[in-house]
Amino acid sequence: MSIFLGVNIDHIATLRQARGTKYPSIVEAANICEESGADSITLHLREDRRHIQDHDVLELKSKLKTKMNLEMAATDEMLIFASKVLPEDCCLVPEKRQELTTEGGLDVFSQLSRIKEVCGELKSNDIKASLFIDADKHQIDAAVECNAPIIEIHTGHYADCKNKIDSNKELNRIIEACEYANSLGLQVNAGHGLTLENTGNIAKIDSVVELNIGHSIISRALFVGLANATSEMKDLIREARGL
Ligand code: PXP
């Protein structure tokens, strides 16, 4: 089965916001990624607007050649914004103001009625909801309950493992979760903390449709350029899948 690469371009904006300049251009970056193998562009409009700004999302939507996966918190403000932009996919993530990055999966299980309502709102705008969750059966069951068509399995805990035993344990947990979600008819994506070193094992999981990768690709771009960093990752995931 095919495997797709979504490149998260948040940190192009991090660089721009550090100086309040007009460069580097988000649109140019996204287009280079697309020309180099990205199948979609992911971006996270955070409540604190620390990197991506509202105008970036609006401008990108009209200039993308692939599709947009907009990550956002399940708030009314973001829902209104999404209904204006109409990204193809909307990935619902938990958000804490002080965190460096998204630290854990969304707890769909304990906010079932709210997340179900948000998924319904997105669907009414023809936007596919994707729920960013931990590799946990209860959360997967809750995603089904919410009628979400897509889940994205949080790979951050796997990426953070400090030794082989822990990382194999996490990997097995992810494999089981992906297979379970797939058997329930969900589209399974995965992402967070993925690098050239740890992505192969995730790409090998047959039920995974799309990987969303940002920080490591943008960091690698400093040394090899954004086009090479993107195509290198695309080649790696396709090779791992035997394509
Ligand atoms: N997927 C989701 C839902 C995320 O929130 C992020 C980080 O914004 C990513 C993927 C990409 O993570 P990383 O930058 O660690 O590759």
Residues whose N, C-alpha, C, O or C-beta is under 5 A from the ligand:
A	BS01	PXP	N8 H44 V93 T102 F132 G191 H192 G193 L194 N212 I213 G214 H215 S216
